Every structure is written in C-alpha cells, then in structure tokens.
Amino acid sequence: MRVSAQLRGTVAIVAAAALILAGCSGDEDPDEGEVVASGLPVPEVSAPDASGSPSPEAAPGVERPTTSVVATAVESSVEVFDAPDGAVTQTVAAADVLTVPDQTPLTFLVEEEDDSGEWVNVHLPVRPNGSTGWVRAEDVTLGSTEMRVEIELDEFQLTVYEGDEAVLESAIGVGRSDRPTPGGVYYIRELLQPPDAGGVYGPYAYGLSGYSPVLDSFNGGDAVIGIHGTNEPDSIGTLASSGCIRLPNDVITELVTEVGIPLGTPVYISEGDVEA
C-alpha cells in the first residue's frame, strides 16, 4: 500500500540531554531537569505524487540521491522482518529509540521497496550501525525529501543539500581519535532543544540513527550520535567530541529555524583520513 506521509512533530526540550545524545559531549555532564515540549514544528516530508511512491533520483555528477524516501510508523512500534514474508527479527519501538516518544513520530530512511509494493526495506535506528530490515508497507506511510546532509570528517565540513543545491555549509568539530565519529549512512531520528542554549549541546541537537562504535553507554544513556551546537566554539575544526558532530550555535540555529530538515533526512558521513 503506497500512501503519503505528513511528518508533523515538535522539538522536544530535554534537560537530561546526556541520556539522549550520549556520545556528544566531552567530559562535562549536562544538568538534569524536567522534560517538556516546545511548539517549533519539524518540517514535513513531501507526499508521493499520483504515480506512486517517490523514487530516489541521483544528483548530476554525484552518487547521493537527490530525493530520498521516508517511512513513518503508523503505530508506536513496528515489526522488522529478515525478508519480505520472512521471519520477524525484532520490534522497533518509539519508547526504545526516541527521547520523548509521545511527541516524535517513529521514522525510518527507506532503502528500497519490493516489486509488490507490500514491503519496504528501511534503515533502522538500532545497533549495529548500518542495520536494515523489511517492514510491512501497511505499517508505515511514505513520503519524500530532497534534503540531505553530507559530512566529511577529514575536512571537518558539513554541507546540507536540497536537491543538487548546497543550502548550508559549515566547519564542524568531530569525535576524538579514541571516540571517533562513525562513517556510514544514517538519518535524522529526532530534533531536541536543550533548555540551556549555552550548554554543552547548544540551542538545538539532532539525534541520528547511529551509535558510537567504541562506547556502549555515556553518562547513563546509550551512546547515540548527534549533530548539535556547543559551548566550546574553539572546538570547531578539531577532534573534540565523544563521537557527535559539533556546529557553531548560530549555524545549528540557522539549520533548524531557517533551512529546516525533516525527520528521516539522510546523513552521509565520510571518514577519509581524519587527523588532529
């Protein structure tokens, strides 16, 4: 079943951010506090056109697709199969992978659909990094986005594209050599707004679908990788974090409030030769 998806949501204000983006900060622990929600909307993915579900389209001269498909769970959990009509391998639940599951939809980046249109192969926000699985098409709604994020670790560079146009570029801070930022294909699973814009995560933080390759946990939570601001502007352009990508606070603010990227937006992290 091919149906459109409208990704509506809010930014979750999270005081205990270390429990969510656990691999982000250095040695400083964020303060803890109450979890509430803000009213800032997450941008929507586009609905498929009348011809069916959207198909990835490659940008001229590059390998990345200019259009990506996003699946949003109909319920708060989804059964994952090893193949179409295969065996159940796991259940992915919003309560297990989202900070505030009652405020943020459970989303996945789509890898492919089977020919029948009854099954969708998706990237999963679980360990190990790079995990994929098949879900029933009836358990999700589909939409598309022309946004993508490309990160070059060796160049300390982040670029946000809309189609084949670069709409934001910035220097970044990345993981230290003993706590590296993992390369691979990920996606935006949630958007968080820490209550202290001057804290270690800055004014906003995107949670990705990936995890630290060397840390099982961090500050009492799972070692989730994210893209966020920082209270250490001098760390931009250096190996500084415990695995997350740091942006200057004015840049992460521009990304959230002006550029806007929907949940499910793909994030391509290229490792290269990262040196201090």
PENORHU-V774670 format. One record per helix or strand. SS is the DSSP state (~ for helix, > for strand). FROM is the first residue (numbers start at 1). TO is the last residue. If there is no record, write none. Layout:
ss:SS from:FROM to:TO
ss:SS from:FROM to:TO
This chain:
ss:> from:4 to:4
ss:> from:10 to:13
ss:~ from:17 to:19
ss:> from:36 to:41
ss:> from:46 to:47
ss:> from:58 to:58
ss:> from:65 to:65
ss:> from:68 to:73
ss:> from:77 to:81
ss:> from:88 to:93
ss:~ from:94 to:97
ss:> from:107 to:113
ss:> from:119 to:123
ss:> from:132 to:136
ss:~ from:137 to:139
ss:> from:140 to:145
ss:> from:147 to:152
ss:~ from:153 to:155
ss:> from:157 to:162
ss:> from:165 to:171
ss:> from:173 to:175
ss:> from:184 to:192
ss:> from:205 to:211
ss:> from:217 to:218
ss:> from:221 to:222
ss:> from:224 to:228
ss:~ from:233 to:235
ss:> from:239 to:241
ss:> from:245 to:246
ss:~ from:249 to:259
ss:> from:266 to:270
